[in-house]
Amino acid sequence: MAGQIVRVWKGYGTGAVVESYCREHFPNSVLPHLRSIAGFVGARVLTRAKRDETELVVATVWESIESVRAFAGDNYEEAVVEPVVRELLNRFDDRVTHFTVAVAAG
């Protein structure tokens, strides 16, 4: 587990849109694609309701930065956002953040 890469992306939208993303889009579109890529380990989708919008955080876990590149390409710090998601969300990060797992506990 240590040494794995966690890729974090954030988006923002209405509660209903974020809920739809979590219930429909991520499990039916995103997750099957991620599972088809060598080096994909897992994912977490987190939400936080705020007064005016709901924050969405997608954290994917990869075996290595090479695995991330297999998903995102050479410009792997650029967010991969499908056109349908671009239309649904109010706003989203164009860039992602990568972290190296230093300690993992279960």
Secondary structure by P-SEA (a helix, b strand, c coil): cccbbbbbbbbbbcaaaaaaaaccccccccaaaaaacccccbbbbbbbbcccbbbbbbbbbbccaaaaaaccccccccccccaaaaacccccccbbbbbccccccc
